[in-house]
Amino acid sequence: MSASAHLESPQAAGAALPAKTIGSRLASIVGERRVLVRQNELLTYTADGLPGYRKHPAIAVFPGTRDEVVKVVRALAELHAPFVVRGAGTGLSGGALADGVVLLGLQRLTRIIDVDAENARAIVEPGVVNAVITRALAGQGLHFAPDPSSQAACTIGGNVAENAGGPHCLKYGVTLNHILALTVVLPDGEVVKLGNPTGESTGYDLLGAFVGSEGCFGVVLDATVKLTRDPQAVRTLLADFMDVDDAARAVSGIIAAGIVPAALEMMDNPTIRAVEASVYAAGYPTDAAAVLLIEVDGLAAGIDADARRVEAICREARARGVRIASDADERARLWQGRKKAFGAMGRVAPHLVVQDAVVPRTKLPETLAAIRAIGERHGVTVCNVFHAGDGNLHPNIPYDATDPDEARRVEEAMGEVMRVCIEAGGTITGEHGVGLDKLGYMPLVFSEDSLATMCRLRDVFDPERRANPGKVVPVHSCREWGRHAAIATAPVDREPSVVPVPEAPGGRLREETLRLREEIRAAQQSRTPLRVVGAGTWLDAMHPVVADRKLEVRDAEIVEYVPGDLTMTARAGASLASLAAAARANGQCIGLDPFGDEKGTLGATLATASAGPLAHAFGTPRDNVLGVELVTGDGTIARGGGRVVKNVAGFDLTRLAIGSWGTLGVITEATLRLRALPEQDLTVALALPAQPRATADVLARLHALPLAAWAIEVVDGAIARALNVGDGPLVLARLAGNEPLVAAQRRELATLGDVAAVDGDVWARLRAIEPPGATVVRVS
Ligand SMILES: Cc1cc2nc3c(=O)[nH]c(=O)nc-3n(C[C@H](O)[C@H](O)[C@H](O)COP(=O)(O)OP(=O)(O)OC[C@H]3O[C@@H](n4cnc5c(N)ncnc54)[C@H](O)[C@@H]3O)c2cc1C
């Protein structure tokens, strides 16, 4: 080994730490062959999937086992040496770049440790390539649902760190929704377990905070991933449009109709032409202004009705043609064109800027028009290929970076595109992360206080900020600026040329937020404990707070409700009943239905992470909230997330606040993801046998049935009688979907016993009664 580079510890800025010293130490753990220090050997690791940045690591180390990873991290901790973890290096935000520090490569950790098909979960090492998991499950009727277009190369560690998405995340959710537990080595060398393999978790959602933390919170040693059943049937449609606006309207129409396609992707004309001119040609019409690639999947019974509905909506939006893939080969070809579109653009020009931003779905037509105009004004070609179903745009510009004038125009155009997306109520990244590339945009979507709160969260995991230094949160926003000057002054390659826009809607904080802040500050000064009170219906739950002073959350307004986007922003004092009523008036519903009084407030539901029967289909409150505003115990007003359905900008304060029982702050506002009410909504009761063993058998068979129910609860005889739906234990199931789908599910249930339709209001009554001593069990 030759020692040609030097490391600086951010703890002792200016004090150079010879790479040789660190290299020898690391070699003693992993062997000399697994440590690289020569510049020519390190060249491969100077870039990731995003062209335009080059950073030179001082050393690269490649452990081969989890044990070695822990030893390496502990050695780096002793040496106070900063490091950057790298998976496959396909990231598109410069996140895996190590600038003069240690690069910790995990591509040798490729073991699938365990597959538990019965419980649909697997434990994998971080270097396992995404697509390999699904390949390993062949013949078992299961797959790993997150499918970034880079899935043939990217690793699970990288997916976790970026909270990666992909085309099928529209229906199945992003990486976070498929991670049950993680083993992590923290930057100080401590090994911790986050989450729970059963999926149940109590306490702070540290797993939720870790996923998407872009390598800044620690190193994933293994991940317990949730496996998804293969759908019974799939239909893939290609709709082509002569006007991009029409395609965008079709997207809104499909979502508003309550259909949740597995995937809903858009490609515009420049992208189509690039794909068709490449080896990935998929038969897209090259004269179309845009095509939509739409996939519906699920139970065979309802699939053709959904596909016909999608086709009708596209035709209403003036689609020129709609084609349904006739077999698996055609489907694969249509998808290959989409998934390799970035690669196809590589033929157009030597360099490509890949952008990632999100806008509310209803803003797609005007945003796409604005992006087109920006491209024309700057004389650059913008190719749009993106996850239209969740408004996640990828405007990309092929260009020649060696032409300074063109590079400048691309730079300016991208800055303007970002600004347009933010002004439309969107955010700066939906799946690629902030990394280095988006650092400069963070102050445009988060206030100084929000950014400082994110830094405080990072410090919980990594107080020395040695893991992936200088990424995600611009350090000048942190209060501990001086302590981390070495990192803060690390050069950021490019600053966007956009003017900051206020983070809060309308640029103003609401009066109640300011009032609460003052009360909290006063209480902090006088060291008076506070008891946060919503409607006061559940104050004695769990371990009641003992405090003389109450902090009442009163503001109950719905701040913004956009039915077309299926999003609603409300103040924390709003009752769930009022939110549900507003949604119902628009044929929609909220995914929150906790047991207890309907007068209960949004704030309390989120603070306690209370869930009800709908959690079967829509998950817990953490899965239903897109963003929160909270006032922390020192009076800091922080926001996490945003108002769009996909968002990986910054560390996840939202999931952390939910279920924190008021211990991290007072939730003052939240944005909810809504659902469209289904075409048919049928509740049935399935009588259970009296004998426990026979009941257990029925429940096991129920678990294996192909159902797409919104709720399934098992209630005992006492509750069944109180609800007036039966005399003994039974299963209550809420079957939702189109008519054939609901009928088929009912038939499936009837194979287990007597099934009778019951009034749908049984769910509201169930949530309200729950007599002491009676039992309700969720089947999921
Ligand atoms: C052609 C192409 C298409 C893409 N399509 C998509 C898409 O559809 N959706 C999408 O979301 N992304 C997409 N991406 C981006 C990228 O593939 C994902 O972000 C992916 O999750 C990165 O995985 P990786 O193994 O390459 O991670 P890397 O690039 O190596 O690292 C990414 C980040 O993860 C951190 N990291 C890696 N491993 C670990 C670990 N074990 N513990 C802690 N931190 C770790 C790194 O420090 C870095 O910050 C695409 C990229 C390309 C090139």
The ligand as an SDF file (V2000), in Angstrom:
LIG
                    3D

 53 58  0  0  0  0  0  0  0  0999 V2000
  -30.5540    4.1490  -14.0060 C   0  0  0  0  0  0  0  0  0  0  0  0
  -30.9630    4.4250  -12.5770 C   0  0  0  0  0  0  0  0  0  0  0  0
  -32.2880    4.3330  -12.2450 C   0  0  0  0  0  0  0  0  0  0  0  0
  -32.6980    4.5850  -10.9280 C   0  0  0  0  0  0  0  0  0  0  0  0
  -34.0190    4.4620  -10.6020 N   0  0  0  0  0  0  0  0  0  0  0  0
  -34.4170    4.6690   -9.3380 C   0  0  0  0  0  0  0  0  0  0  0  0
  -35.7920    4.5300   -8.9820 C   0  0  0  0  0  0  0  0  0  0  0  0
  -36.6480    4.1770   -9.8040 O   0  0  0  0  0  0  0  0  0  0  0  0
  -36.1290    4.7800   -7.7030 N   0  0  0  0  0  0  0  0  0  0  0  0
  -35.2050    5.1350   -6.7660 C   0  0  0  0  0  0  0  0  0  0  0  0
  -35.5760    5.3450   -5.6140 O   0  0  0  0  0  0  0  0  0  0  0  0
  -33.9080    5.2810   -7.0920 N   0  0  0  0  0  0  0  0  0  0  0  0
  -33.4810    5.0540   -8.3280 C   0  0  0  0  0  0  0  0  0  0  0  0
  -32.1590    5.1880   -8.6470 N   0  0  0  0  0  0  0  0  0  0  0  0
  -31.2070    5.6400   -7.6120 C   0  0  0  0  0  0  0  0  0  0  0  0
  -30.4530    4.5220   -6.8360 C   0  0  0  0  0  0  0  0  0  0  0  0
  -30.3850    3.3460   -7.5990 O   0  0  0  0  0  0  0  0  0  0  0  0
  -31.1080    4.2430   -5.4840 C   0  0  0  0  0  0  0  0  0  0  0  0
  -30.9800    5.3820   -4.6600 O   0  0  0  0  0  0  0  0  0  0  0  0
  -30.5020    3.0510   -4.7280 C   0  0  0  0  0  0  0  0  0  0  0  0
  -31.2410    2.8540   -3.5510 O   0  0  0  0  0  0  0  0  0  0  0  0
  -29.0360    3.2330   -4.3580 C   0  0  0  0  0  0  0  0  0  0  0  0
  -28.5200    1.9800   -3.9710 O   0  0  0  0  0  0  0  0  0  0  0  0
  -26.9370    1.7220   -4.0230 P   0  0  0  0  0  0  0  0  0  0  0  0
  -26.6690    0.3790   -3.4550 O   0  0  0  0  0  0  0  0  0  0  0  0
  -26.4170    1.9760   -5.3530 O   0  0  0  0  0  0  0  0  0  0  0  0
  -26.4590    2.8400   -2.9920 O   0  0  0  0  0  0  0  0  0  0  0  0
  -25.2100    3.8160   -3.1140 P   0  0  0  0  0  0  0  0  0  0  0  0
  -25.3400    4.6860   -4.2920 O   0  0  0  0  0  0  0  0  0  0  0  0
  -23.9630    3.0500   -2.9860 O   0  0  0  0  0  0  0  0  0  0  0  0
  -25.4250    4.6820   -1.8060 O   0  0  0  0  0  0  0  0  0  0  0  0
  -26.5300    5.5290   -1.6910 C   0  0  0  0  0  0  0  0  0  0  0  0
  -26.5790    6.0640   -0.2500 C   0  0  0  0  0  0  0  0  0  0  0  0
  -26.8020    4.9950    0.6410 O   0  0  0  0  0  0  0  0  0  0  0  0
  -25.8170    4.9520    1.6520 C   0  0  0  0  0  0  0  0  0  0  0  0
  -25.6300    3.5300    1.9700 N   0  0  0  0  0  0  0  0  0  0  0  0
  -25.3840    2.5120    1.1020 C   0  0  0  0  0  0  0  0  0  0  0  0
  -25.3400    1.3440    1.7570 N   0  0  0  0  0  0  0  0  0  0  0  0
  -25.5550    1.6070    3.0640 C   0  0  0  0  0  0  0  0  0  0  0  0
  -25.6170    0.8240    4.2500 C   0  0  0  0  0  0  0  0  0  0  0  0
  -25.4630   -0.5020    4.2400 N   0  0  0  0  0  0  0  0  0  0  0  0
  -25.8570    1.4510    5.4270 N   0  0  0  0  0  0  0  0  0  0  0  0
  -26.0330    2.7810    5.4750 C   0  0  0  0  0  0  0  0  0  0  0  0
  -25.9860    3.5600    4.3860 N   0  0  0  0  0  0  0  0  0  0  0  0
  -25.7500    2.9970    3.2070 C   0  0  0  0  0  0  0  0  0  0  0  0
  -24.6270    5.6390    1.0290 C   0  0  0  0  0  0  0  0  0  0  0  0
  -23.7750    6.1810    2.0140 O   0  0  0  0  0  0  0  0  0  0  0  0
  -25.2880    6.7130    0.2050 C   0  0  0  0  0  0  0  0  0  0  0  0
  -25.5930    7.8090    1.0000 O   0  0  0  0  0  0  0  0  0  0  0  0
  -31.7300    4.9470   -9.9510 C   0  0  0  0  0  0  0  0  0  0  0  0
  -30.3850    5.0210  -10.3090 C   0  0  0  0  0  0  0  0  0  0  0  0
  -30.0050    4.7670  -11.6040 C   0  0  0  0  0  0  0  0  0  0  0  0
  -28.5340    4.8510  -11.9380 C   0  0  0  0  0  0  0  0  0  0  0  0
  1  2  1  0
  2  3  1  0
  2 52  2  0
  3  4  2  0
  4  5  1  0
  4 50  1  0
  5  6  2  0
  6  7  1  0
  6 13  1  0
  7  8  2  0
  7  9  1  0
  9 10  1  0
 10 11  2  0
 10 12  1  0
 12 13  2  0
 13 14  1  0
 14 15  1  0
 14 50  1  0
 15 16  1  0
 16 17  1  0
 16 18  1  0
 18 19  1  0
 18 20  1  0
 20 21  1  0
 20 22  1  0
 22 23  1  0
 23 24  1  0
 24 25  2  0
 24 26  1  0
 24 27  1  0
 27 28  1  0
 28 29  2  0
 28 30  1  0
 28 31  1  0
 31 32  1  0
 32 33  1  0
 33 34  1  0
 33 48  1  0
 34 35  1  0
 35 36  1  0
 35 46  1  0
 36 37  1  0
 36 45  1  0
 37 38  2  0
 38 39  1  0
 39 40  1  0
 39 45  2  0
 40 41  1  0
 40 42  2  0
 42 43  1  0
 43 44  2  0
 44 45  1  0
 46 47  1  0
 46 48  1  0
 48 49  1  0
 50 51  2  0
 51 52  1  0
 52 53  1  0
M  END
$$$$
